[in-house]
């Protein structure tokens, strides 16, 4: 009986020891789990505190508008940011540093909560851009940097004033007559009796206005878009007589012929196209909607037929960065603006453009019953020749001008859209862009 009592006591003690060990292990595990949970919670809070610090500094940088303040910021990097004024809990935001790596600004922010700490890095891009200025002093129907020649009484077909930057004798020449209704703007220092050459039989005294020399530099030709989805080749034929483009894309070739059509649907969004070979040998490019349409052409082969002829959307632009002359002929009608980086331009045989011609080329020829309606021709490097019945409603800025053969020009400032014509400026500005987390 005693032996049984002894065995029961030993068993009870063993169970008690086991339960004590289990309880101790359980408590230890629970304490460890609780500590880990608290540490994890502290790290999460520290992470978001660090993010708050980085985003507060980013917002402060983006809010800087003064160029000197931006310049001073960049000159004094790396630097620690004074965080005492930030509306965050005490001691939770430990520090924020701002440093620069090439054109990248890195905002490094460290948060601490309890025993947990986290560091985040936010990256901002910093670029320097030239501010483009919009041409504002378009107050003449024709303004030439150098010579102006009016043959065969064409001066009578001008409505508006003319001007030049030249000081040389015989800069402005009227071969067969003189239009006394024209005011001629010449630079200070020019001799009006010598700079204007008119028939000696004409005794009319020119209306002269002296001006400061004007600077009409080349416009900022844009970079061609990249990273567009390549959609290969579009070619019209009997079973593809009216293909439709409704999204921005890159094409190796666009070929429209046999009087077929290609439709660009800009009802819902802007459409930007980059085309390697552009060949509309006989056909029509139709535009639907009133969103912006921009076509960037690398190799211009032809455009014959019509472009946006049935739509009043003037937010349509053709860009061409090649060297081959662009010819718009044979009653081709374009409703939109044309931008040429360096190519010459020829509009003839009844073609018409309702929009601007902006050119960095050396020559522009308008002839053969053509019509430019409500447009600005801005070509400060080009010799512009208007002949054989060419008609312009708008204004011309060129380097050298010659008019003959029944052409006409009417100054219509209310229709001239110069907003899109921007040229380089000596003013630079620093641009900070929204950041991202590393």
C-alpha positions as CSV (number, residue, x, y, z in Angstrom):
1,X,0.0,0.0,0.0
2,X,2.9,2.3,0.9
3,X,4.6,1.5,-2.4
4,X,1.5,2.6,-4.3
5,X,1.3,5.9,-2.5
6,X,5.0,6.5,-3.3
7,X,4.4,5.8,-7.0
8,X,1.4,8.2,-7.1
9,X,3.5,10.9,-5.5
10,X,6.3,10.5,-8.0
11,X,3.9,10.5,-10.9
12,X,2.2,13.6,-9.5
13,X,5.6,15.4,-9.2
14,X,6.5,14.4,-12.8
15,X,3.2,15.7,-14.2
16,X,3.7,18.9,-12.2
17,X,7.3,19.4,-13.5
18,X,6.1,18.7,-17.1
19,X,3.2,21.2,-16.8
20,X,5.6,23.8,-15.2
21,X,8.0,23.3,-18.1
22,X,5.1,23.6,-20.6
23,X,3.8,26.6,-19.0
24,X,7.2,28.3,-18.9
25,X,7.7,27.5,-22.6
26,X,4.3,28.7,-23.4
27,X,4.8,32.0,-21.5
28,X,8.2,32.4,-23.1
29,X,6.8,31.8,-26.6
30,X,3.9,34.2,-26.0
31,X,6.4,36.8,-24.7
32,X,8.6,36.3,-27.7
33,X,5.7,36.4,-30.1
34,X,4.4,39.5,-28.4
35,X,7.8,41.2,-28.7
36,X,8.1,40.2,-32.3
37,X,4.6,41.6,-32.9
38,X,5.5,44.8,-31.2
39,X,8.8,45.0,-33.1
40,X,7.0,44.4,-36.4
41,X,4.4,47.0,-35.5
42,X,7.1,49.5,-34.6
43,X,9.0,48.8,-37.9
44,X,5.8,49.3,-40.0
45,X,5.0,52.6,-38.1
46,X,8.7,53.7,-38.6
47,X,8.4,52.9,-42.3
48,X,5.3,55.1,-42.8
49,X,6.8,57.8,-40.6
50,X,9.9,57.7,-42.9
51,X,7.6,57.9,-46.0
52,X,5.8,60.9,-44.5
53,X,9.1,62.7,-44.0
54,X,10.2,61.9,-47.5
55,X,6.9,63.0,-49.0
56,X,6.9,66.2,-47.0
57,X,10.3,67.2,-48.2
58,X,9.3,66.2,-51.8
59,X,6.3,68.5,-51.6
60,X,8.5,71.3,-50.3
61,X,10.9,70.9,-53.2
62,X,8.1,70.8,-55.8
63,X,6.6,74.0,-54.3
64,X,9.7,76.0,-55.1
65,X,9.1,78.4,-57.9
66,X,11.9,80.9,-57.6
67,X,14.8,79.9,-59.9
68,X,17.5,81.3,-57.5
69,X,16.0,79.2,-54.7
70,X,16.1,76.1,-56.8
71,X,19.7,76.9,-57.8
72,X,20.8,77.4,-54.2
73,X,19.1,74.1,-53.2
74,X,21.1,72.2,-55.8
75,X,24.4,74.0,-54.9
76,X,24.1,73.1,-51.2
77,X,23.5,69.4,-51.6
78,X,24.0,67.0,-49.8
79,X,22.3,68.5,-46.7
80,X,20.3,67.5,-43.7
81,X,16.8,68.9,-43.6
82,X,15.5,70.7,-40.5
83,X,12.6,68.5,-39.5
84,X,11.7,70.4,-36.3
85,X,8.8,72.2,-38.0
86,X,7.2,69.0,-39.4
87,X,3.9,68.0,-38.0
88,X,4.9,64.5,-37.0
89,X,5.0,62.8,-33.6
90,X,8.0,63.6,-31.4
91,X,11.1,61.5,-31.9
92,X,9.5,59.3,-34.6
93,X,11.1,61.0,-37.6
94,X,14.8,60.8,-36.9
95,X,16.3,62.5,-39.9
96,X,15.8,63.4,-43.6
97,X,18.8,63.9,-45.9
98,X,18.8,65.3,-49.5
99,X,21.6,64.4,-51.9
100,X,22.2,64.6,-55.6
101,X,23.5,62.1,-58.1
102,X,23.9,63.6,-61.6
103,X,20.4,64.7,-62.5
104,X,18.8,62.7,-59.7
105,X,17.9,64.0,-56.3
106,X,17.6,61.3,-53.5
107,X,15.5,62.0,-50.4
108,X,16.6,59.7,-47.6
109,X,14.3,59.6,-44.6
110,X,14.7,57.6,-41.4
111,X,11.8,56.9,-39.0
112,X,12.1,55.3,-35.5
113,X,9.4,54.0,-33.3
114,X,10.3,52.1,-30.1
115,X,13.1,49.8,-31.0
116,X,12.1,49.7,-34.7
117,X,13.6,51.9,-37.4
118,X,13.2,52.1,-41.2
119,X,15.0,54.1,-44.0
120,X,13.3,54.9,-47.3
121,X,14.7,56.6,-50.3
122,X,12.6,58.7,-52.8
123,X,14.1,59.6,-56.1
124,X,13.4,62.9,-58.0
125,X,14.5,63.9,-61.5
126,X,16.0,67.3,-61.9
127,X,16.3,68.8,-65.4
128,X,17.2,72.2,-66.9
129,X,15.0,73.4,-69.7
130,X,14.9,76.4,-72.0
131,X,11.8,78.4,-71.7
132,X,10.2,78.8,-75.2
133,X,8.8,82.2,-75.9
134,X,5.7,82.7,-78.1
135,X,6.1,85.1,-81.0
136,X,4.0,88.1,-80.3
137,X,5.1,90.9,-82.7
138,X,3.4,89.6,-85.9
139,X,2.2,93.0,-87.0
140,X,3.1,92.8,-90.7
141,X,1.9,90.8,-93.6
142,X,5.5,90.2,-94.7
143,X,8.6,90.6,-92.6
144,X,12.0,89.6,-94.1
145,X,15.4,89.6,-92.5
146,X,17.0,90.7,-95.8
147,X,15.7,91.5,-99.3
148,X,12.1,92.0,-100.5
149,X,11.3,92.1,-104.3
150,X,7.9,92.9,-105.7
151,X,7.7,92.4,-109.5
152,X,5.0,93.1,-112.1
153,X,2.9,95.4,-109.9
154,X,2.3,92.6,-107.3
155,X,2.7,95.3,-104.6
156,X,-0.9,96.2,-105.4
157,X,-2.0,92.7,-104.3
158,X,-0.8,93.2,-100.7
159,X,-3.1,94.1,-97.8
160,X,-1.1,95.0,-94.8
161,X,2.3,96.4,-93.9
162,X,5.8,95.0,-94.6
163,X,9.1,95.2,-92.8
164,X,12.8,94.2,-92.9
165,X,15.8,93.9,-90.6
166,X,18.2,95.0,-93.3
167,X,20.1,98.3,-93.4
168,X,21.4,97.8,-96.9
169,X,20.6,100.0,-99.9
170,X,17.9,98.6,-102.3
171,X,16.7,96.1,-99.7
172,X,13.1,96.6,-100.7
173,X,12.6,96.8,-104.5
174,X,9.4,97.6,-106.4
175,X,10.1,96.9,-110.1
176,X,6.9,98.2,-111.7
177,X,5.2,100.6,-109.4
178,X,4.6,101.5,-105.8
179,X,1.7,101.1,-103.3
180,X,1.5,104.2,-101.2
181,X,-1.0,102.5,-98.8
182,X,1.7,100.2,-97.4
183,X,3.6,101.2,-94.3
184,X,7.2,100.0,-94.5
185,X,8.9,99.1,-91.2
186,X,12.7,99.6,-91.4
187,X,15.3,99.4,-88.6
188,X,16.7,102.5,-86.9
189,X,19.8,103.7,-88.8
190,X,18.4,102.8,-92.2
191,X,18.2,105.5,-94.9
192,X,14.7,105.3,-96.3
193,X,15.7,107.1,-99.5
194,X,18.2,104.4,-100.2
195,X,16.8,101.2,-98.6
196,X,13.6,101.5,-100.8
197,X,14.1,101.1,-104.6
198,X,11.0,102.2,-106.6
199,X,10.6,103.5,-110.2
200,X,11.9,107.0,-110.6
201,X,8.7,108.0,-112.3
202,X,6.7,107.4,-109.1
203,X,6.8,110.5,-106.8
204,X,4.8,109.0,-103.9
205,X,6.5,109.3,-100.5
206,X,6.6,106.0,-98.7
207,X,5.0,105.6,-95.2
208,X,8.0,104.7,-93.0
209,X,8.0,103.4,-89.5
210,X,11.3,102.9,-87.7
211,X,11.7,99.8,-85.5
212,X,14.2,98.0,-83.5
213,X,15.7,95.1,-85.3
214,X,13.8,91.9,-84.6
215,X,15.0,88.5,-83.7
216,X,13.2,85.6,-85.3
217,X,15.2,82.5,-84.5
218,X,14.4,78.9,-85.4
219,X,11.5,77.3,-83.6
220,X,12.0,74.4,-81.2
221,X,11.5,71.3,-83.4
222,X,10.3,68.5,-81.0
223,X,11.9,65.2,-80.3
224,X,10.2,62.3,-82.0
225,X,8.2,60.1,-79.7
226,X,9.7,56.8,-78.6
227,X,8.3,53.6,-77.1
228,X,5.3,53.6,-79.3
229,X,3.8,50.1,-80.1
230,X,5.1,49.0,-83.6
231,X,2.1,48.1,-85.7
232,X,4.1,47.3,-88.9
233,X,2.6,48.4,-92.2
234,X,-0.8,49.9,-93.3
235,X,-1.5,49.6,-97.0
236,X,-4.9,50.2,-98.5
237,X,-6.4,47.9,-101.1
238,X,-9.7,46.6,-102.3
239,X,-10.4,44.6,-99.1
240,X,-8.8,47.2,-96.8
241,X,-10.2,50.4,-98.4
242,X,-10.7,52.4,-95.1
243,X,-8.5,51.2,-92.2
244,X,-8.9,53.0,-88.9
245,X,-6.2,54.1,-86.4
246,X,-7.5,55.0,-83.0
247,X,-4.4,54.8,-80.8
248,X,-0.9,56.2,-80.7
249,X,1.4,53.8,-82.7
250,X,4.6,53.5,-84.7
251,X,4.3,52.3,-88.3
252,X,7.1,51.2,-90.7
253,X,4.9,52.3,-93.6
254,X,1.6,54.0,-94.3
255,X,0.6,53.6,-97.9
256,X,-2.6,55.0,-99.2
257,X,-3.4,54.9,-103.0
258,X,-6.1,54.3,-105.6
259,X,-8.3,57.0,-104.0
260,X,-8.8,54.9,-100.8
261,X,-9.0,56.4,-97.3
262,X,-7.2,56.0,-94.0
263,X,-9.2,57.2,-91.0
264,X,-7.6,58.5,-87.7
265,X,-10.2,58.3,-84.9
266,X,-9.5,61.1,-82.3
267,X,-12.9,61.2,-80.7
268,X,-11.8,59.8,-77.4
269,X,-8.1,60.5,-77.0
270,X,-5.1,62.2,-78.7
271,X,-3.5,60.2,-81.4
272,X,0.3,60.4,-81.9
273,X,1.8,58.5,-84.8
274,X,5.4,58.0,-85.9
275,X,5.9,56.8,-89.4
276,X,9.1,55.7,-91.1
277,X,7.8,55.9,-94.7
278,X,4.8,58.1,-95.4
279,X,3.3,57.5,-98.9
280,X,-0.2,58.8,-99.8
281,X,0.2,58.7,-103.5
282,X,-3.5,59.2,-104.2
283,X,-6.0,59.0,-101.3
284,X,-7.4,60.6,-98.3
285,X,-6.5,60.9,-94.6
286,X,-9.7,61.5,-92.6
287,X,-9.7,62.8,-89.0
288,X,-12.6,62.0,-86.7
289,X,-13.1,63.9,-83.5
290,X,-11.4,67.0,-82.0
291,X,-8.6,65.6,-80.0
292,X,-5.0,66.3,-80.9
293,X,-3.5,64.4,-83.9
294,X,0.3,64.5,-84.4
295,X,2.1,62.6,-87.2
296,X,5.9,62.4,-87.0
297,X,7.3,61.5,-90.4
298,X,10.9,60.2,-91.0
299,X,10.8,59.7,-94.8
300,X,8.2,61.8,-96.7
301,X,7.4,60.2,-100.1
302,X,4.2,61.8,-101.1
303,X,0.9,63.4,-100.1
304,X,-1.7,63.7,-102.8
305,X,-5.4,63.9,-102.3
306,X,-6.7,65.3,-99.0
307,X,-5.7,65.5,-95.3
308,X,-8.4,66.2,-92.8
309,X,-10.4,68.0,-95.5
310,X,-13.8,67.3,-94.1
311,X,-13.1,68.2,-90.4
312,X,-12.7,71.6,-88.8
313,X,-10.3,70.1,-86.2
314,X,-7.2,72.4,-86.5
315,X,-5.4,70.4,-83.7
316,X,-3.7,68.4,-86.5
317,X,0.0,68.6,-87.0
318,X,2.5,67.0,-89.5
319,X,6.2,66.9,-88.4
320,X,8.9,66.1,-90.9
321,X,12.6,65.8,-89.9
322,X,14.0,64.6,-93.2
323,X,16.1,66.5,-95.8
324,X,14.1,65.7,-99.0
325,X,11.9,68.5,-100.2
326,X,8.2,68.2,-99.3
327,X,6.0,68.7,-102.3
328,X,2.2,69.3,-101.9
329,X,0.8,69.4,-105.4
330,X,-2.2,68.6,-107.6
331,X,-5.1,70.2,-105.7
332,X,-4.2,68.4,-102.4
333,X,-6.1,69.9,-99.5
334,X,-4.7,70.0,-96.0
335,X,-6.5,71.2,-92.9
336,X,-3.7,71.4,-90.3
337,X,-0.2,72.7,-89.7
338,X,3.1,71.5,-91.2
339,X,6.4,71.5,-89.3
340,X,9.7,71.1,-91.2
341,X,13.0,70.7,-89.4
342,X,15.3,71.4,-92.4
343,X,13.6,70.4,-95.6
344,X,12.5,72.8,-98.3
345,X,8.8,73.1,-99.1
346,X,6.8,73.5,-102.4
347,X,3.1,74.1,-102.6
348,X,1.8,74.2,-106.2
349,X,-0.8,73.2,-108.8
350,X,-3.9,74.2,-106.8
351,X,-2.9,72.7,-103.4
352,X,-4.2,74.4,-100.3
353,X,-3.4,74.5,-96.6
354,X,-5.6,75.8,-93.8
355,X,-3.0,76.2,-91.0
356,X,0.6,77.1,-90.3
357,X,3.8,76.3,-92.2
358,X,6.7,76.3,-89.7
359,X,10.1,75.7,-91.4
360,X,13.8,75.5,-90.6
361,X,14.5,75.0,-94.3
362,X,16.2,77.2,-96.9
363,X,13.4,77.5,-99.5
364,X,9.6,77.8,-99.7
365,X,7.9,78.1,-103.0
366,X,4.1,78.8,-103.4
367,X,2.7,78.9,-106.9
368,X,0.2,77.8,-109.4
369,X,-3.2,78.9,-108.0
370,X,-2.5,77.6,-104.5
371,X,-4.1,78.9,-101.3
372,X,-2.9,79.2,-97.7
373,X,-5.9,80.0,-95.6
374,X,-5.7,81.5,-92.1
375,X,-2.0,80.6,-91.6
376,X,1.3,81.8,-90.5
377,X,4.4,81.0,-92.6
378,X,7.3,81.1,-90.2
379,X,10.6,80.4,-92.0
380,X,13.3,82.7,-90.7
381,X,16.0,80.8,-92.7
382,X,14.2,80.5,-96.0
383,X,13.8,82.4,-99.2
384,X,10.1,82.5,-99.9
385,X,8.9,82.8,-103.5
386,X,5.2,83.6,-104.2
387,X,4.3,83.4,-107.9
388,X,1.7,82.4,-110.5
389,X,-1.4,83.1,-108.6
390,X,-0.5,81.8,-105.2
391,X,-2.7,83.3,-102.5
392,X,-2.0,83.7,-98.8
393,X,-4.3,84.8,-96.0
394,X,-2.3,85.4,-92.9
395,X,1.3,86.5,-92.5
396,X,4.9,85.7,-93.5
397,X,8.2,85.8,-91.6
398,X,11.1,84.8,-93.8
399,X,14.8,85.5,-94.6
400,X,14.3,86.7,-98.2
401,X,11.1,87.4,-100.2
402,X,10.2,87.5,-103.9
403,X,6.7,88.0,-105.3
404,X,5.7,87.9,-108.9
405,X,3.0,86.6,-111.3
406,X,-0.3,87.7,-109.8
407,X,0.1,86.3,-106.3
408,X,-1.7,88.0,-103.4
409,X,-1.3,88.3,-99.6
410,X,-3.8,89.6,-97.0
411,X,-2.8,90.2,-93.4
412,X,-5.4,88.5,-91.1
413,X,-4.1,88.7,-87.5
414,X,-7.3,87.4,-86.1
415,X,-6.7,84.0,-87.7
416,X,-3.0,83.7,-87.1
417,X,-2.2,81.0,-84.5
418,X,1.3,81.7,-83.3
419,X,0.9,79.9,-79.9
420,X,2.5,76.7,-81.4
421,X,5.5,78.5,-82.7
422,X,8.1,78.6,-79.9
423,X,11.7,79.5,-80.2
424,X,14.8,79.1,-78.0
425,X,15.3,81.5,-75.1
426,X,18.3,82.3,-73.0
427,X,16.2,81.9,-70.0
428,X,16.7,78.5,-68.3
429,X,14.5,76.9,-65.7
430,X,15.1,74.0,-63.3
431,X,12.3,71.4,-63.4
432,X,11.8,69.0,-60.5
433,X,9.6,66.0,-61.3
434,X,7.5,63.8,-59.1
435,X,9.6,61.1,-57.3
436,X,9.4,57.4,-56.9
437,X,10.6,55.0,-54.2
438,X,13.8,53.0,-54.8
